[in-house]
Amino acid sequence: MDHSQRSASPTHSPTASPWPTILRYGFFGGLFLIGYNIASFTLGFGMPSAGLELFLASFILPLFFDFILGILATRHHRNRELGGYMSFGRAVLVGTGVLFLSSVIVHFGTDLYWNLAGGDLEDQYLVELEQLLVERGTYWEQVWEHLEELQAQPAEEEAPKGLWEKIKEVLFPFQLSAVVSALLAMLVGVFVSKSPPLARGD
């Protein structure tokens, strides 16, 4: 009796829309990571001068947070809106939506912070990055020198960028975010997806 009432409840429908969960968790996850990025630059552990290990950790930690965010969002959708069961595909859909929305918000929020901070922070970041790569040895020094050579190439040697090239350049960060979000969401789906028990015959 209780099971039939639970199945009939509108809050436990197998067709419940995932979008409220995606929007809620994606929005607050994005705001949290914007705060994390600002703190990492302000406190210094996200700057190259913090050392290679801590600098790399400042990139890895948000991936761990994204994984936890995906777990929380998909578990909420599964337990509160789908009656405790969720297919792997549904988990990947919800996880990808949450993480991609969060990454888009972080992208624009962090860009806004860099613009408000002015060029000094960006210049400091590049100087510290150069020092870090040079200190790490010959290989990283060659990487930096190659990047400088690419940046120093005369503009006239480059063919004018067409509209499509400019669009691709703008979309690339979002394409990369979509791929990373989908990969993390697949990992989330492995832990969160849960099939209902098989019905017994009479």
N, C-alpha and C positions, 0 to 999 in steps of 0.2 A: 504493500500500500504506500509506504513511504517512498519506495523507488519510483512508483508511477507518478506520484505528486512531484517528485524532484524532476523527472523527465519532462513533465508538462510545464514546469516553471519557465517563464520567459528569460530568466537570467541563466538558464542552463540549456540553451538551445544549440544543437549541433551546427546550426546555420548562423549563429551569432556573428555579427560583423567584427573583424579584427581591428578595424580602423580606430575606434576609441582607445584601445590599448596601445596601438602603434603611435598615435599622436601624443598620448599622455606620457608614455615612457620615453619616446624619442625626444620630446621637448625638454623634459626635466633632465634627461641624460645629457643632452647637448649643453644645457645651462651649467650643469655640474662640470663638464669637461672644459668649458670656456673658463670657469673659475680656476680649474686646475692649471690650464695653460698660463693664465695670468700669474698665478702663484709661482709656477715654475720659472718664469722669466724674472719676476720680482725678487724672489728669494734666491735665485741663482742656480738652482739645481737643474734647470732646463737649458742653461747656457753651456757652451762648450768648455768654458773655463772651469766648470765643476769636475772635469776629468772624463775620460772616455766611458768608464764604467757607469758612473752616475748619469752622464749625458744619454747613453743608450737606454738606461733604465727608465729615464723620463719619457721615452717613446714606447717602451714595452708595457709600462704600468697602465696607460690608457687602453691598451688591447685587453689586458686582464679585466679592467673595469667594464669594457664593452661586453666581454663574455658574461660577467655577472649580471649586467643590465639585461642582456638577452635571456638569461635564465629566469630572472625575476619577471620580465614581461611575458614570456611564454607560459610560465607557471601560473601567473595571474589569469591569463586568457584560458588556459586549460582548466583550472580549478574553479574559477569564479564564473566563467561564461560558457564553458563547454561541458560541464558536468564531470570533470575529472579525467577526460580522455582527449587525446589529440594525435592526429596522424603526423608522421615525420614531415610530409610536405607542408602541412599547416604550420608546424613549428618553424620550418625554414622560412615560410612566407612572413610570419609575424616577426621573427628575429631579424630577417633582412630589412624589413620595413622600419623597425625601431632603430637599428644600428645605422642605416643609411640616413634616416631623418636626423638622427643625432649628429652624424658626421657633417651633414650640410650646415646645420646650425653652428657647429664648432668652426667650420671653415669660414663662414661669414663673420662670426663673432670674433675670432682670432685676427682676421684681416682688419676688422674695424679697430681692434686694440692696437695693432701695429701702426695703423695710420694715425691714430690719436697720439701714440707715443712718439711719433715723428721718426725721422731717419736716423737719429742717434742710436737707437736701440738696434736697428737693423745693421748699421755699420759696425757696432760693437760685436754683434753676433757673428758677422762675417770675419772680422779680425780674429776673434777668439777661435773660430772654426779653423782658420788657416794655421794658427799657432798649434792647435791640437793635432791637426793632421801632420804637420811638419815634425812635431815632437814624437809622433808614433813611429817614425822611421821612413825609409826610402820609398816604400810603396805608396803610402798615404801622401807623401810629399809630391810624388809624381801625379797622383790623382788630382791634387790641388792645382798643380802647374797646368795640367791638361784643361781643367775648368777655367783657369785664367786665360789660357790661349783661346778657348772658344769664345769667352766673353770679349776678348780684345780684337777679334776679327773685325775688319772694317765693314761698316754697314753696307757699303756699295757692293761687296762681294756676295751678299745675300740677296736672293731673288725676293722681290716684294711678296709679302704674304697675301694670299687671296682671302676672301671671306670664309671659305670652308676651312682653311688652315687656322685662321683665327678662332673659329668656332671650336675646332678640335682641341686647340691649345687651352681654351677656357674650360672645355668639358672634361679634359683628361683627369684632373683631380677627383671629379665626381665619378668618373668611370672606375678609377682605382678604388675609391671608397665603396662603390657598389660591389666590386669583386671581393674586397676584404670583408665587407658586411655579410655577403653570401657565404663565404667560407666559414666565418665565425658562427653564422646561423646554422650551418650544417652540423657543426660541432655541438651547438646548443640542442639541436633536434635529436641528436643521439641520446642525450641525457633526459630530455623532457618529454619526448613523444611517448605515448602510452595507448595501446590498443584496448578496446573494451573486451571483456571476456566473451567467448563464444557462447551463443545461446544454446541451451540444452533442449533436445527434442522431447516431446511428451512420451 
